[in-house]
Structure formats: structure tokens, C-alpha cells
């Protein structure tokens, strides 16, 4: 999991993945973006994630 974070790194990347997921209507990418965002929040890297997550 930590490798994924260092690979993708930031919420900005999660947001980009999420935008791609929406564009291609891809559930796998959507899950990846959500997972990364949750993981990043857990790590305390960025708590201002509300604008990236569609509820």
C-alpha cells in the first residue's frame, strides 16, 4: 500500500485518476482513486479531500 502512495503520491493524482474514471466510466479506476484518497487521508498527508470525493 505504501508503494502505491509513493507511486501516486498526492490527492491531486487521485483526483486525476478519478476524472479519468468518470471520463471512461471505469469502476476499477474509480475504486483505485477512492482507495488512494482514503489511504492518503489515513496517512494524514492531506485532510482537505472533500472536493475530490463524490458522495
VMD Tcl script that builds the backbone (N, CA, C; Angstrom):
set m [mol new atoms 165]
animate dup $m
set s [atomselect $m all]
$s set {name element resname resid chain x y z} {
  {N N UNK 1 A 0.830 -1.207 0.000}
  {CA C UNK 1 A 0.000 0.000 0.000}
  {C C UNK 1 A 0.864 1.256 0.000}
  {N N UNK 2 A 1.883 1.236 0.810}
  {CA C UNK 2 A 2.749 2.406 0.877}
  {C C UNK 2 A 3.429 2.667 -0.458}
  {N N UNK 3 A 3.710 1.597 -1.193}
  {CA C UNK 3 A 4.292 1.765 -2.518}
  {C C UNK 3 A 3.352 2.515 -3.451}
  {N N UNK 4 A 2.069 2.202 -3.344}
  {CA C UNK 4 A 1.086 2.919 -4.158}
  {C C UNK 4 A 1.118 4.401 -3.842}
  {N N UNK 5 A 1.220 4.715 -2.556}
  {CA C UNK 5 A 1.217 6.121 -2.154}
  {C C UNK 5 A 2.450 6.825 -2.699}
  {N N UNK 6 A 3.603 6.199 -2.577}
  {CA C UNK 6 A 4.803 6.856 -3.080}
  {C C UNK 6 A 4.759 6.938 -4.605}
  {N N UNK 7 A 4.070 5.990 -5.212}
  {CA C UNK 7 A 3.935 5.991 -6.661}
  {C C UNK 7 A 3.020 7.129 -7.118}
  {N N UNK 8 A 1.836 7.173 -6.543}
  {CA C UNK 8 A 0.853 8.168 -6.976}
  {C C UNK 8 A 0.932 9.437 -6.141}
  {N N UNK 9 A 1.267 9.245 -4.883}
  {CA C UNK 9 A 1.689 10.362 -4.052}
  {C C UNK 9 A 0.626 11.274 -3.483}
  {N N UNK 10 A -0.098 11.968 -4.293}
  {CA C UNK 10 A -0.894 13.076 -3.783}
  {C C UNK 10 A -2.369 12.945 -4.116}
  {N N UNK 11 A -3.132 13.756 -3.435}
  {CA C UNK 11 A -4.559 13.806 -3.722}
  {C C UNK 11 A -4.810 14.356 -5.121}
  {N N UNK 12 A -3.904 15.177 -5.596}
  {CA C UNK 12 A -4.039 15.695 -6.959}
  {C C UNK 12 A -4.037 14.531 -7.947}
  {N N UNK 13 A -3.161 13.566 -7.716}
  {CA C UNK 13 A -3.120 12.389 -8.580}
  {C C UNK 13 A -4.406 11.578 -8.446}
  {N N UNK 14 A -4.893 11.439 -7.225}
  {CA C UNK 14 A -6.151 10.722 -7.009}
  {C C UNK 14 A -7.278 11.394 -7.767}
  {N N UNK 15 A -7.273 12.728 -7.724}
  {CA C UNK 15 A -8.305 13.474 -8.432}
  {C C UNK 15 A -8.194 13.226 -9.934}
  {N N UNK 16 A -6.968 13.183 -10.454}
  {CA C UNK 16 A -6.779 12.921 -11.884}
  {C C UNK 16 A -7.262 11.529 -12.257}
  {N N UNK 17 A -6.969 10.543 -11.408}
  {CA C UNK 17 A -7.433 9.180 -11.654}
  {C C UNK 17 A -8.954 9.148 -11.633}
  {N N UNK 18 A -9.539 9.867 -10.680}
  {CA C UNK 18 A -10.991 9.904 -10.561}
  {C C UNK 18 A -11.615 10.540 -11.804}
  {N N UNK 19 A -10.997 11.603 -12.309}
  {CA C UNK 19 A -11.508 12.243 -13.524}
  {C C UNK 19 A -11.437 11.281 -14.714}
  {N N UNK 20 A -10.343 10.535 -14.795}
  {CA C UNK 20 A -10.228 9.524 -15.854}
  {C C UNK 20 A -11.311 8.465 -15.704}
  {N N UNK 21 A -11.531 8.038 -14.465}
  {CA C UNK 21 A -12.545 7.022 -14.198}
  {C C UNK 21 A -13.915 7.500 -14.669}
  {N N UNK 22 A -14.219 8.761 -14.383}
  {CA C UNK 22 A -15.510 9.301 -14.800}
  {C C UNK 22 A -15.580 9.397 -16.322}
  {N N UNK 23 A -14.506 9.831 -16.934}
  {CA C UNK 23 A -14.495 10.003 -18.391}
  {C C UNK 23 A -14.753 8.680 -19.107}
  {N N UNK 24 A -14.108 7.615 -18.594}
  {CA C UNK 24 A -14.253 6.312 -19.249}
  {C C UNK 24 A -15.260 5.420 -18.541}
  {N N UNK 25 A -15.914 5.982 -17.519}
  {CA C UNK 25 A -16.874 5.223 -16.716}
  {C C UNK 25 A -16.267 3.888 -16.278}
  {N N UNK 26 A -15.110 3.985 -15.636}
  {CA C UNK 26 A -14.321 2.816 -15.279}
  {C C UNK 26 A -14.353 2.607 -13.769}
  {N N UNK 27 A -15.046 1.549 -13.326}
  {CA C UNK 27 A -15.184 1.282 -11.898}
  {C C UNK 27 A -13.857 0.940 -11.241}
  {N N UNK 28 A -12.992 0.258 -11.977}
  {CA C UNK 28 A -11.699 -0.117 -11.406}
  {C C UNK 28 A -10.885 1.131 -11.051}
  {N N UNK 29 A -10.823 2.083 -11.971}
  {CA C UNK 29 A -10.111 3.333 -11.711}
  {C C UNK 29 A -10.777 4.110 -10.579}
  {N N UNK 30 A -12.109 4.074 -10.562}
  {CA C UNK 30 A -12.843 4.785 -9.517}
  {C C UNK 30 A -12.473 4.226 -8.144}
  {N N UNK 31 A -12.432 2.886 -8.060}
  {CA C UNK 31 A -12.069 2.251 -6.793}
  {C C UNK 31 A -10.631 2.573 -6.404}
  {N N UNK 32 A -9.741 2.581 -7.388}
  {CA C UNK 32 A -8.344 2.906 -7.129}
  {C C UNK 32 A -8.217 4.325 -6.579}
  {N N UNK 33 A -8.901 5.266 -7.209}
  {CA C UNK 33 A -8.845 6.653 -6.765}
  {C C UNK 33 A -9.387 6.797 -5.348}
  {N N UNK 34 A -10.503 6.133 -5.080}
  {CA C UNK 34 A -11.101 6.187 -3.743}
  {C C UNK 34 A -10.162 5.577 -2.713}
  {N N UNK 35 A -9.573 4.437 -3.063}
  {CA C UNK 35 A -8.637 3.760 -2.170}
  {C C UNK 35 A -7.446 4.662 -1.868}
  {N N UNK 36 A -6.862 5.245 -2.909}
  {CA C UNK 36 A -5.703 6.119 -2.719}
  {C C UNK 36 A -6.054 7.310 -1.845}
  {N N UNK 37 A -7.203 7.923 -2.123}
  {CA C UNK 37 A -7.625 9.080 -1.347}
  {C C UNK 37 A -7.793 8.717 0.122}
  {N N UNK 38 A -8.479 7.597 0.389}
  {CA C UNK 38 A -8.671 7.141 1.769}
  {C C UNK 38 A -7.337 6.880 2.439}
  {N N UNK 39 A -6.441 6.247 1.713}
  {CA C UNK 39 A -5.133 5.892 2.253}
  {C C UNK 39 A -4.342 7.154 2.586}
  {N N UNK 40 A -4.385 8.118 1.683}
  {CA C UNK 40 A -3.664 9.373 1.886}
  {C C UNK 40 A -4.213 10.093 3.108}
  {N N UNK 41 A -5.538 10.085 3.267}
  {CA C UNK 41 A -6.149 10.716 4.428}
  {C C UNK 41 A -5.683 10.018 5.702}
  {N N UNK 42 A -5.657 8.693 5.686}
  {CA C UNK 42 A -5.194 7.931 6.844}
  {C C UNK 42 A -3.760 8.300 7.194}
  {N N UNK 43 A -2.947 8.497 6.178}
  {CA C UNK 43 A -1.545 8.838 6.400}
  {C C UNK 43 A -1.420 10.292 6.862}
  {N N UNK 44 A -2.514 11.040 6.749}
  {CA C UNK 44 A -2.507 12.418 7.224}
  {C C UNK 44 A -1.802 13.383 6.285}
  {N N UNK 45 A -1.687 13.010 5.019}
  {CA C UNK 45 A -0.979 13.865 4.072}
  {C C UNK 45 A -1.820 15.091 3.727}
  {N N UNK 46 A -3.113 14.883 3.565}
  {CA C UNK 46 A -3.986 15.994 3.193}
  {C C UNK 46 A -5.407 15.687 3.648}
  {N N UNK 47 A -5.909 16.503 4.561}
  {CA C UNK 47 A -7.234 16.237 5.103}
  {C C UNK 47 A -8.332 16.939 4.322}
  {N N UNK 48 A -7.941 17.840 3.429}
  {CA C UNK 48 A -8.945 18.578 2.663}
  {C C UNK 48 A -9.292 17.804 1.398}
  {N N UNK 49 A -9.989 16.684 1.587}
  {CA C UNK 49 A -10.250 15.814 0.451}
  {C C UNK 49 A -11.684 15.909 -0.031}
  {N N UNK 50 A -12.503 16.668 0.685}
  {CA C UNK 50 A -13.929 16.676 0.379}
  {C C UNK 50 A -14.199 17.081 -1.063}
  {N N UNK 51 A -13.353 17.940 -1.636}
  {CA C UNK 51 A -13.608 18.389 -3.007}
  {C C UNK 51 A -13.266 17.323 -4.029}
  {N N UNK 52 A -12.544 16.259 -3.602}
  {CA C UNK 52 A -12.150 15.217 -4.540}
  {C C UNK 52 A -13.076 14.016 -4.495}
  {N N UNK 53 A -13.825 13.889 -3.421}
  {CA C UNK 53 A -14.643 12.689 -3.259}
  {C C UNK 53 A -16.093 13.019 -3.573}
  {N N UNK 54 A -16.667 12.246 -4.489}
  {CA C UNK 54 A -18.083 12.422 -4.780}
  {C C UNK 54 A -18.876 11.493 -3.890}
  {N N UNK 55 A -19.749 12.078 -3.093}
  {CA C UNK 55 A -20.531 11.266 -2.155}
  {C C UNK 55 A -21.927 11.060 -2.723}
}
mol reanalyze $m
mol bondsrecalc $m
mol representation Tube
mol addrep $m
